[in-house]
Amino acid sequence: MKLTDIIKKYGSLYEIKAKDKNGFFTEISKALAYKSDSLDWKEVENILRERERIDSTALAPGVALPHGKSAQLEEPICCFARSREGIDFGAADGRPTHIFFTMLTPLSNNGNYLPTLAEVSIILSNPDFRRSLLQADNKEDVLDTIKNSRPEKKESELKRNPSERKKWGDR
């Protein structure tokens, strides 16, 4: 499934009010659970926290990709969110995180969401793209920014071409 398709169906532009990582997980879990009748926000919060305990999903600079799997889902759901002030999310560079792309996928997904996460990480490595996301006013602006960031890659192409996964950092 293409990133733009997921965002069109389930995505949102969500302004995070939380000031810390714990508050973020509560807030984003409620937002994701709202999108699906089958999800309980506390379950979503537990899923995201458990994944985060394994390893931080914060990526430099200023980006995090919290994600997890739920037996309650039949298809992926996501939420694009941002914090203009930034949240300490445990990034390796020590800088606050401003952009969050949170995704939940069905437990039976068997890693099919990984190309989407790879696509997100690739396009978020562009500082102009990150700036555009921080300035977007609504979901349509977010979609336009993503569509214009680079040509959509087929999932099979992302799996085959690991050189697409460029090192993070401002260029």
PEBELWO-V128435 format. One record per pair of residues at least 6 apart in sequence whose C-alpha atoms are under 8 Angstrom apart, sorted by sequence separation. I is the first residue (numbers start at 1). J is the second residue. D is the distance in Angstrom with one decimal. If there is no record, write none. Layout:
BEGIN
I | J | D
I | J | D
END
This chain:
BEGIN
18 | 24 | 5.3
33 | 39 | 5.0
58 | 64 | 4.0
59 | 65 | 7.6
88 | 94 | 7.7
91 | 97 | 7.5
123 | 129 | 7.0
124 | 130 | 6.0
136 | 142 | 5.9
158 | 164 | 7.2
17 | 24 | 7.9
33 | 40 | 5.7
34 | 41 | 7.9
57 | 64 | 5.4
58 | 65 | 6.4
88 | 95 | 7.1
89 | 96 | 6.6
16 | 24 | 7.0
33 | 41 | 5.0
57 | 65 | 5.3
58 | 66 | 7.7
88 | 96 | 4.8
89 | 97 | 6.1
105 | 113 | 7.0
18 | 27 | 7.1
32 | 41 | 7.3
57 | 66 | 5.4
87 | 96 | 5.0
88 | 97 | 6.2
133 | 142 | 6.2
17 | 27 | 8.0
31 | 41 | 8.0
57 | 67 | 7.9
86 | 96 | 4.9
87 | 97 | 5.1
16 | 27 | 7.4
30 | 41 | 4.9
33 | 44 | 7.0
86 | 97 | 5.0
87 | 98 | 6.7
16 | 28 | 7.9
29 | 41 | 5.1
30 | 42 | 7.9
32 | 44 | 7.6
86 | 98 | 4.6
133 | 145 | 6.9
29 | 42 | 7.1
85 | 98 | 7.1
132 | 145 | 6.7
30 | 44 | 8.0
52 | 66 | 7.2
83 | 97 | 7.5
84 | 98 | 5.9
26 | 41 | 7.8
29 | 44 | 5.4
51 | 66 | 7.7
83 | 98 | 4.7
26 | 42 | 7.8
29 | 45 | 5.1
51 | 67 | 7.0
82 | 98 | 5.2
83 | 99 | 6.6
129 | 145 | 7.1
51 | 68 | 6.3
82 | 99 | 4.5
129 | 146 | 8.0
48 | 66 | 6.5
81 | 99 | 6.1
82 | 100 | 5.8
26 | 45 | 6.1
48 | 67 | 6.1
80 | 99 | 7.7
81 | 100 | 5.0
101 | 120 | 7.9
25 | 45 | 5.8
48 | 68 | 5.8
80 | 100 | 5.8
81 | 101 | 6.3
129 | 149 | 6.6
47 | 68 | 5.9
79 | 100 | 8.0
80 | 101 | 4.6
81 | 102 | 7.9
47 | 69 | 7.0
79 | 101 | 5.9
80 | 102 | 6.4
25 | 48 | 7.1
47 | 70 | 7.4
78 | 101 | 7.1
79 | 102 | 5.3
123 | 146 | 7.9
25 | 49 | 7.2
62 | 86 | 7.9
78 | 102 | 5.4
79 | 103 | 6.6
10 | 35 | 6.8
64 | 89 | 7.7
78 | 103 | 4.2
44 | 70 | 7.8
77 | 103 | 5.8
78 | 104 | 6.3
123 | 149 | 6.6
76 | 103 | 7.0
77 | 104 | 5.4
123 | 150 | 7.4
76 | 104 | 5.6
77 | 105 | 6.5
62 | 91 | 7.8
76 | 105 | 4.2
75 | 105 | 6.2
76 | 106 | 6.3
58 | 89 | 6.0
60 | 91 | 6.2
74 | 105 | 7.8
75 | 106 | 5.8
99 | 130 | 7.7
58 | 90 | 6.4
59 | 91 | 5.8
60 | 92 | 6.7
61 | 93 | 7.3
73 | 105 | 6.6
74 | 106 | 5.5
39 | 72 | 6.3
56 | 89 | 7.7
58 | 91 | 4.9
59 | 92 | 7.2
60 | 93 | 6.2
62 | 95 | 6.6
64 | 97 | 6.7
73 | 106 | 4.8
38 | 72 | 5.8
39 | 73 | 7.6
56 | 90 | 6.6
58 | 92 | 7.7
61 | 95 | 7.2
62 | 96 | 5.8
63 | 97 | 5.3
66 | 100 | 7.3
70 | 104 | 6.7
72 | 106 | 7.0
73 | 107 | 7.4
99 | 133 | 7.9
119 | 153 | 7.8
38 | 73 | 6.9
56 | 91 | 7.3
60 | 95 | 7.7
62 | 97 | 4.0
63 | 98 | 6.1
64 | 99 | 6.4
65 | 100 | 5.8
66 | 101 | 6.7
67 | 102 | 5.5
68 | 103 | 6.7
69 | 104 | 5.4
70 | 105 | 6.2
71 | 106 | 5.7
72 | 107 | 7.9
99 | 134 | 7.4
61 | 97 | 7.5
62 | 98 | 5.2
63 | 99 | 4.8
64 | 100 | 4.9
65 | 101 | 5.0
66 | 102 | 4.8
67 | 103 | 4.7
68 | 104 | 5.0
69 | 105 | 4.8
70 | 106 | 5.1
71 | 107 | 4.8
98 | 134 | 7.9
62 | 99 | 6.3
63 | 100 | 5.9
64 | 101 | 6.5
65 | 102 | 5.6
66 | 103 | 6.6
67 | 104 | 5.6
68 | 105 | 6.5
69 | 106 | 5.4
70 | 107 | 5.0
71 | 108 | 7.4
76 | 113 | 7.8
65 | 103 | 7.6
69 | 107 | 4.9
58 | 97 | 7.2
116 | 155 | 7.4
119 | 158 | 7.4
115 | 155 | 5.6
118 | 158 | 7.3
125 | 166 | 7.6
35 | 77 | 7.8
122 | 164 | 7.0
125 | 167 | 7.7
115 | 158 | 5.9
122 | 165 | 5.9
125 | 168 | 5.5
127 | 170 | 5.9
115 | 159 | 6.4
121 | 165 | 7.6
122 | 166 | 6.6
125 | 169 | 6.5
126 | 170 | 7.0
127 | 171 | 7.4
32 | 77 | 7.4
125 | 170 | 7.4
126 | 171 | 7.6
32 | 78 | 7.0
32 | 79 | 6.7
118 | 165 | 7.1
31 | 79 | 7.7
84 | 134 | 7.3
28 | 79 | 7.8
65 | 117 | 7.6
82 | 134 | 7.0
63 | 124 | 7.5
14 | 79 | 7.4
16 | 81 | 6.5
11 | 77 | 7.2
12 | 78 | 7.9
13 | 79 | 7.2
14 | 80 | 6.3
15 | 81 | 5.8
16 | 82 | 5.8
17 | 83 | 7.1
21 | 87 | 6.6
10 | 77 | 5.6
11 | 78 | 5.3
12 | 79 | 5.4
13 | 80 | 5.4
14 | 81 | 4.4
15 | 82 | 5.3
16 | 83 | 5.1
19 | 86 | 7.7
20 | 87 | 5.5
21 | 88 | 6.6
10 | 78 | 6.0
11 | 79 | 4.8
12 | 80 | 5.6
13 | 81 | 5.6
14 | 82 | 6.4
15 | 83 | 6.0
19 | 87 | 5.9
20 | 88 | 6.3
21 | 89 | 5.8
10 | 79 | 7.2
11 | 80 | 6.3
12 | 81 | 7.4
13 | 82 | 7.7
18 | 87 | 7.9
20 | 89 | 7.6
6 | 76 | 7.2
6 | 77 | 6.7
7 | 78 | 6.7
6 | 78 | 6.9
7 | 79 | 7.5
28 | 102 | 8.0
61 | 168 | 7.2
60 | 168 | 6.3
61 | 169 | 6.3
59 | 168 | 7.8
60 | 169 | 6.7
61 | 170 | 7.7
3 | 116 | 6.0
2 | 116 | 6.8
1 | 116 | 7.5
3 | 119 | 7.6
3 | 120 | 7.7
13 | 138 | 6.1
13 | 139 | 5.3
12 | 139 | 5.7
11 | 139 | 7.6
13 | 142 | 7.4
8 | 143 | 7.6
7 | 143 | 7.4
4 | 143 | 6.5
4 | 146 | 7.2
4 | 147 | 7.2
2 | 152 | 7.5
2 | 154 | 7.8
2 | 155 | 7.7
1 | 155 | 7.6
END
